Amino acid sequence: MDAPFGSWGTQTFIAGLSSDAMIAPWVIKGAMDGAAFAAYVEKVLLPELAPGTVVILDNLAPHKNAEAEKEMRKAGCWFLFRCSGKTPHQGLF
């Protein structure tokens, strides 16, 4: 089977989920890595958050990024890593 338009590519979609809306959507070409996640936090996510906001992250390796952690702390946000579970959303809802 041929790929549409002649090639395949990977895109990654990331966004925040607040109590009443999806915030800070972002799409990148390729897979998420630590540098891309740090850029997302600094340039896209943090401008949408107020100091004191709690950010819950899953245990994806790029989320455990020192630069992203530094930026979240500097913005006055709390961040927590969710407990490991069988499904990505288990324990959140």
DSSP file (Angstrom, degrees, kcal/mol; ACC not computed):
  #  RESIDUE AA STRUCTURE BP1 BP2  ACC     N-H-->O    O-->H-N    N-H-->O    O-->H-N    TCO  KAPPA ALPHA  PHI   PSI    X-CA   Y-CA   Z-CA
    1    1 A M              0   0    0      0, 0.0     2,-0.2     0, 0.0     0, 0.0   0.000 360.0 360.0 360.0 131.5    0.0    0.0    0.0
    2    2 A D        -     0   0    0      1,-0.1     5,-0.1     5,-0.0     3,-0.1  -0.531 360.0-111.6 -83.8 150.3    1.4    3.4   -1.0
    3    3 A A    >   -     0   0    0     -2,-0.2     3,-2.1     1,-0.1     5,-0.1  -0.530  42.1 -94.3 -76.9 145.1    1.5    6.3    1.5
    4    4 A P  G >  S+     0   0    0      0, 0.0     3,-1.2     0, 0.0    -1,-0.1  -0.376 110.3   4.9 -59.2 135.6   -0.8    9.3    0.7
    5    5 A F  G 3  S-     0   0    0      1,-0.2     3,-0.0    -3,-0.1    -2,-0.0   0.649 128.5 -72.8  60.8  16.8    1.1   11.9   -1.3
    6    6 A G  G <  S+     0   0    0     -3,-2.1     2,-0.3     1,-0.1    -1,-0.2   0.383 108.7  59.0  89.9  -3.7    4.1    9.7   -1.5
    7    7 A S    <   -     0   0    0     -3,-1.2     2,-0.3    -5,-0.1    -1,-0.1  -0.998  61.4-136.1-157.1 155.5    5.5    9.7    2.1
    8    8 A W        +     0   0    0     -2,-0.3     2,-0.3    -5,-0.1    -5,-0.0  -0.781  25.8 175.4-104.8 153.8    4.8    9.0    5.7
    9    9 A G        -     0   0    0     -2,-0.3     2,-0.4     2,-0.0    -2,-0.0  -0.985  25.7-122.5-153.1 158.5    5.8   11.3    8.6
   10   10 A T        -     0   0    0     -2,-0.3    20,-3.5    21,-0.0     2,-0.4  -0.870  24.3-177.6-105.7 136.6    5.3   11.5   12.3
   11   11 A Q  E     -A   29   0A   0     -2,-0.4     2,-0.5    18,-0.3    18,-0.2  -0.970  13.3-148.4-127.6 148.2    3.7   14.5   14.0
   12   12 A T  E     -A   28   0A   0     16,-2.6    16,-2.4    -2,-0.4     2,-0.4  -0.971   6.5-161.2-119.3 131.4    3.3   14.9   17.8
   13   13 A F  E     +A   27   0A   0     -2,-0.5     2,-0.3    14,-0.2    14,-0.2  -0.933  13.8 174.8-110.1 132.3    0.3   16.8   19.3
   14   14 A I  E     +A   26   0A   0     12,-2.6    12,-2.2    -2,-0.4     2,-0.3  -0.988   5.6 155.6-135.4 145.9    0.6   18.1   22.9
   15   15 A A  E     -     0   0A   0     -2,-0.3     2,-0.3    10,-0.2     9,-0.2  -0.976  36.7-110.9-159.0 164.0   -1.8   20.2   24.9
   16   16 A G  E     -A   23   0A   0      7,-3.5     7,-2.6    -2,-0.3     2,-0.5  -0.736  21.3-148.2 -97.8 152.8   -2.9   21.1   28.4
   17   17 A L  E     -A   22   0A   0     -2,-0.3     5,-0.2     5,-0.2     2,-0.1  -0.959  17.8-176.6-124.1 112.1   -6.2   20.1   29.9
   18   18 A S        -     0   0    0      3,-3.1     5,-0.0    -2,-0.5     0, 0.0  -0.316  47.6 -88.2 -94.3-175.7   -7.7   22.4   32.5
   19   19 A S  S    S+     0   0    0      1,-0.2     3,-0.1    -2,-0.1    -1,-0.0   0.708 124.4  17.4 -68.0 -17.9  -10.9   21.9   34.4
   20   20 A D  S    S+     0   0    0      1,-0.2     2,-0.3     0, 0.0    -1,-0.2   0.411 125.2  18.7-135.0   2.3  -12.9   23.5   31.7
   21   21 A A        -     0   0    0      2,-0.0    -3,-3.1     0, 0.0     2,-0.5  -0.995  68.7-103.7-164.4 162.1  -10.9   23.6   28.5
   22   22 A M  E     -A   17   0A   0     -2,-0.3     2,-0.3    -5,-0.2    -5,-0.2  -0.840  47.3-171.3 -89.1 132.6   -8.0   22.3   26.4
   23   23 A I  E     +A   16   0A   0     -7,-2.6    -7,-3.5    -2,-0.5    22,-0.1  -0.859  48.0  15.3-126.1 159.3   -5.2   24.9   26.5
   24   24 A A  E     -     0   0A   0     -2,-0.3    -1,-0.2    -9,-0.2     2,-0.1   0.855  68.8-169.4  53.0  50.2   -1.9   25.5   24.7
   25   25 A P  E     +     0   0A   0      0, 0.0     2,-0.3     0, 0.0   -10,-0.2  -0.434   9.6 174.1 -69.5 146.1   -2.2   23.1   21.8
   26   26 A W  E     -A   14   0A   0    -12,-2.2   -12,-2.6    -2,-0.1     2,-0.4  -0.981  17.8-161.3-154.1 139.0    1.0   22.5   19.8
   27   27 A V  E     -A   13   0A   0     -2,-0.3     2,-0.3   -14,-0.2   -14,-0.2  -0.984  10.8-175.6-124.1 133.6    2.0   20.2   16.9
   28   28 A I  E     -A   12   0A   0    -16,-2.4   -16,-2.6    -2,-0.4     2,-0.5  -0.921  31.1-112.3-124.4 154.8    5.5   19.4   16.0
   29   29 A K  E    S+A   11   0A   0     -2,-0.3   -18,-0.3   -18,-0.2     2,-0.2  -0.750  86.4   6.8 -82.3 125.6    7.0   17.4   13.1
   30   30 A G  S    S-     0   0    0    -20,-3.5    -2,-0.2    -2,-0.5     2,-0.2  -0.473 106.1 -33.9  99.2-172.3    8.5   14.2   14.5
   31   31 A A        -     0   0    0     -2,-0.2     2,-0.2     1,-0.1     5,-0.1  -0.494  64.7-100.2 -86.5 154.9    8.6   12.7   18.0
   32   32 A M        +     0   0    0     -2,-0.2     2,-0.3   -21,-0.1    -1,-0.1  -0.544  46.3 172.6 -72.7 135.0    8.7   14.6   21.2
   33   33 A D     >  -     0   0    0     -2,-0.2     4,-2.5    29,-0.1     5,-0.2  -0.805  47.9 -90.2-132.0 178.6   12.1   14.9   22.9
   34   34 A G  H  > S+     0   0    0     -2,-0.3     4,-2.4     1,-0.2     5,-0.2   0.885 123.5  49.4 -60.1 -42.5   13.4   16.8   25.9
   35   35 A A  H  > S+     0   0    0      2,-0.2     4,-2.0     1,-0.2    -1,-0.2   0.904 112.4  47.7 -65.6 -41.4   14.4   19.9   23.9
   36   36 A A  H  > S+     0   0    0      2,-0.2     4,-2.3     1,-0.2    -2,-0.2   0.898 112.2  50.0 -66.3 -39.9   11.0   20.1   22.2
   37   37 A F  H  X S+     0   0    0     -4,-2.5     4,-2.7     2,-0.2    -2,-0.2   0.914 109.4  50.8 -65.8 -41.7    9.2   19.7   25.5
   38   38 A A  H  X S+     0   0    0     -4,-2.4     4,-2.4     1,-0.2     5,-0.2   0.904 111.2  49.0 -61.2 -41.2   11.2   22.4   27.1
   39   39 A A  H  X S+     0   0    0     -4,-2.0     4,-2.8     2,-0.2     5,-0.5   0.906 110.7  50.8 -64.2 -41.7   10.4   24.8   24.2
   40   40 A Y  H  X>S+     0   0    0     -4,-2.3     5,-2.6     2,-0.2     4,-2.2   0.937 111.5  47.5 -60.5 -47.9    6.7   23.9   24.5
   41   41 A V  I  <>S+     0   0    0     -4,-2.7     5,-2.7     3,-0.2    -2,-0.2   0.944 119.0  39.1 -59.5 -49.5    6.7   24.6   28.3
   42   42 A E  I  <5S+     0   0    0     -4,-2.4    -2,-0.2    -5,-0.2    -1,-0.2   0.924 128.1  28.1 -69.4 -46.0    8.5   27.9   27.9
   43   43 A K  I  <5S+     0   0    0     -4,-2.8    -3,-0.2    -5,-0.2    -2,-0.2   0.755 134.5  17.4 -92.8 -26.5    6.9   29.3   24.8
   44   44 A V  I  <5S+     0   0    0     -4,-2.2     4,-0.4    -5,-0.5    -3,-0.2   0.812 123.7  38.3-115.7 -51.8    3.4   27.8   24.7
   45   45 A L  I > <S+     0   0    0     -5,-2.6     3,-1.9     1,-0.2     4,-0.5   0.963 110.1  52.3 -74.8 -53.1    2.2   26.3   28.0
   46   46 A L  G > <S+     0   0    0     -5,-2.7     3,-1.4    -6,-0.3    -1,-0.2   0.831 100.7  60.7 -60.4 -36.0    3.5   28.8   30.6
   47   47 A P  G 3  S+     0   0    0      0, 0.0    -1,-0.3     0, 0.0    -2,-0.2   0.746 106.3  50.8 -61.1 -18.6    2.0   31.9   29.0
   48   48 A E  G <  S+     0   0    0     -3,-1.9     2,-0.3    -4,-0.4    -2,-0.2   0.556 100.8  79.8 -91.0 -10.1   -1.4   30.2   29.5
   49   49 A L    <   -     0   0    0     -3,-1.4     3,-0.1    -4,-0.5    28,-0.0  -0.740  68.2-138.2-107.8 147.8   -0.9   29.4   33.2
   50   50 A A    >   -     0   0    0     -2,-0.3     3,-1.9     1,-0.1    -2,-0.1  -0.687  42.5 -87.2 -92.4 152.0   -1.2   31.5   36.3
   51   51 A P  T 3  S+     0   0    0      0, 0.0    26,-0.2     0, 0.0    25,-0.2  -0.320 117.4  34.5 -54.8 141.3    1.3   31.2   39.2
   52   52 A G  T 3  S+     0   0    0     24,-2.8    25,-0.2     1,-0.3     2,-0.1   0.324  82.6 143.4  92.4  -7.1    0.3   28.5   41.5
   53   53 A T    <   -     0   0    0     -3,-1.9    25,-2.5     1,-0.1     2,-0.6  -0.417  48.0-132.7 -65.0 139.1   -1.2   26.3   38.8
   54   54 A V  E     -b   78   0B   0     23,-0.2     2,-0.5    -3,-0.1    25,-0.2  -0.856  18.2-161.8 -95.5 124.9   -0.6   22.6   39.3
   55   55 A V  E     -b   79   0B   0     23,-2.8    25,-2.6    -2,-0.6     2,-0.5  -0.934   2.5-158.0-108.2 122.3    0.7   20.8   36.2
   56   56 A I  E     -b   80   0B   0     -2,-0.5     2,-0.3    23,-0.2    25,-0.2  -0.900  13.5-173.2-104.6 125.0    0.3   17.0   36.1
   57   57 A L  E     -b   81   0B   0     23,-3.1    25,-3.2    -2,-0.5     2,-0.1  -0.834  19.7-128.7-114.7 149.4    2.6   15.1   33.8
   58   58 A D        -     0   0    0     -2,-0.3    26,-0.1    23,-0.2    25,-0.1  -0.340  40.6 -94.9 -84.2-178.4    2.8   11.5   32.8
   59   59 A N        +     0   0    0     -2,-0.1     2,-0.1    24,-0.1     5,-0.1   0.082  69.3 143.3 -91.1  24.8    6.1    9.6   33.1
   60   60 A L    >>  -     0   0    0      1,-0.1     3,-1.6     2,-0.1     4,-0.6  -0.445  58.8-122.5 -62.5 134.8    7.2   10.1   29.5
   61   61 A A  G >4 S+     0   0    0      1,-0.3     3,-1.6     2,-0.2    -1,-0.1   0.853 108.6  57.1 -52.5 -43.9   11.0   10.6   29.4
   62   62 A P  G 34 S+     0   0    0      0, 0.0    -1,-0.3     0, 0.0     3,-0.2   0.775  98.2  63.1 -61.8 -22.7   10.9   14.0   27.7
   63   63 A H  G <4 S+     0   0    0     -3,-1.6     2,-1.4     1,-0.2    -2,-0.2   0.724  88.2  71.6 -71.8 -19.8    8.7   15.3   30.5
   64   64 A K  S << S+     0   0    0     -3,-1.6     2,-0.5    -4,-0.6    -1,-0.2  -0.474  73.0 143.9 -92.2  63.2   11.5   14.7   33.0
   65   65 A N     >  -     0   0    0     -2,-1.4     4,-2.5    -3,-0.2     5,-0.2  -0.906  48.7-148.5-113.1 125.1   13.5   17.6   31.5
   66   66 A A  H  > S+     0   0    0     -2,-0.5     4,-2.5     1,-0.2     5,-0.1   0.868  99.1  50.9 -61.7 -39.2   15.6   19.9   33.8
   67   67 A E  H  > S+     0   0    0      2,-0.2     4,-2.2     1,-0.2    -1,-0.2   0.914 111.4  47.4 -66.7 -42.5   15.0   23.0   31.6
   68   68 A A  H  > S+     0   0    0      2,-0.2     4,-2.4     1,-0.2    -2,-0.2   0.911 112.2  50.8 -63.8 -41.9   11.2   22.5   31.6
   69   69 A E  H  X S+     0   0    0     -4,-2.5     4,-2.5     1,-0.2    -2,-0.2   0.926 109.7  50.2 -60.1 -45.6   11.3   22.0   35.4
   70   70 A K  H  X S+     0   0    0     -4,-2.5     4,-2.5     1,-0.2    -2,-0.2   0.910 111.2  48.3 -59.9 -44.1   13.3   25.2   35.9
   71   71 A E  H  X S+     0   0    0     -4,-2.2     4,-1.7     2,-0.2    -1,-0.2   0.890 111.2  49.9 -66.3 -39.8   10.9   27.2   33.7
   72   72 A M  H  <>S+     0   0    0     -4,-2.4     5,-2.6     2,-0.2     4,-0.3   0.921 112.8  46.7 -65.2 -42.7    7.8   25.9   35.6
   73   73 A R  H ><5S+     0   0    0     -4,-2.5     3,-1.5     1,-0.2    -2,-0.2   0.921 110.4  53.0 -63.7 -43.0    9.4   26.6   39.0
   74   74 A K  H 3<5S+     0   0    0     -4,-2.5    -1,-0.2     1,-0.3    -2,-0.2   0.837 107.9  51.7 -61.3 -33.3   10.4   30.1   37.8
   75   75 A A  T 3<5S-     0   0    0     -4,-1.7    -1,-0.3    -5,-0.2    -2,-0.2   0.475 119.0-112.4 -82.0  -3.2    6.8   30.8   36.7
   76   76 A G  T < 5 +     0   0    0     -3,-1.5   -24,-2.8    -4,-0.3     2,-0.3   0.699  68.9 142.4  81.0  19.4    5.5   29.7   40.1
   77   77 A C      < -     0   0    0     -5,-2.6     2,-0.3   -26,-0.2    -1,-0.3  -0.682  44.9-137.2 -94.4 148.2    3.8   26.5   38.9
   78   78 A W  E     -b   54   0B   0    -25,-2.5   -23,-2.8    -2,-0.3     2,-0.4  -0.738  21.0-165.1 -92.7 149.0    3.7   23.3   40.8
   79   79 A F  E     -b   55   0B   0     -2,-0.3     2,-0.3   -25,-0.2   -23,-0.2  -0.999   8.3-177.1-140.7 142.1    4.2   20.1   38.8
   80   80 A L  E     -b   56   0B   0    -25,-2.6   -23,-3.1    -2,-0.4     2,-0.5  -0.967  23.1-132.2-132.8 146.0    3.6   16.5   39.7
   81   81 A F  E     -b   57   0B   0     -2,-0.3   -23,-0.2   -25,-0.2     3,-0.1  -0.878  31.7-124.1 -97.4 130.8    4.3   13.2   37.9
   82   82 A R        -     0   0    0    -25,-3.2     3,-0.1    -2,-0.5     9,-0.1  -0.313  32.5 -93.9 -71.2 156.7    1.3   10.9   37.9
   83   83 A C        -     0   0    0      1,-0.1    -1,-0.1     8,-0.1   -24,-0.1  -0.362  47.4 -97.4 -66.4 147.6    1.6    7.4   39.2
   84   84 A S        +     0   0    0     -3,-0.1     2,-0.3   -26,-0.1    -1,-0.1  -0.404  55.3 164.1 -64.5 142.7    2.4    4.7   36.7
   85   85 A G        -     0   0    0     -2,-0.1     6,-0.0    -3,-0.1    -1,-0.0  -0.867  50.8 -95.9-149.1-178.2   -0.7    2.8   35.6
   86   86 A K  S    S+     0   0    0     -2,-0.3    -2,-0.0     1,-0.0    -1,-0.0   0.789 106.4  36.0 -77.9 -28.3   -1.9    0.4   32.9
   87   87 A T  S >  S-     0   0    0      1,-0.1     3,-1.2    -3,-0.0    -2,-0.1  -0.902  86.3-114.1-125.6 155.5   -3.3    3.2   30.6
   88   88 A P  T 3  S+     0   0    0      0, 0.0    -1,-0.1     0, 0.0    -2,-0.0   0.793 115.6  37.7 -58.3 -29.4   -2.2    6.7   29.9
   89   89 A H  T >> S+     0   0    0      2,-0.1     3,-1.9     3,-0.1     4,-0.9   0.428  82.5 125.4-104.9   1.4   -5.2    8.3   31.6
   90   90 A Q  T <4 S+     0   0    0     -3,-1.2    -7,-0.0     1,-0.3     0, 0.0  -0.394  79.4  18.2 -62.4 131.4   -5.7    5.9   34.5
   91   91 A G  T 34 S+     0   0    0     -2,-0.1    -1,-0.3    -9,-0.1    -8,-0.1   0.193 107.8  82.9  93.7 -17.0   -5.7    7.8   37.8
   92   92 A L  T <4        0   0    0     -3,-1.9    -2,-0.2     1,-0.1    -3,-0.1   0.818 360.0 360.0 -86.7 -32.1   -6.4   11.2   36.2
   93   93 A F     <        0   0    0     -4,-0.9    -3,-0.1     0, 0.0    -1,-0.1   0.372 360.0 360.0-119.6 360.0  -10.2   10.9   35.9
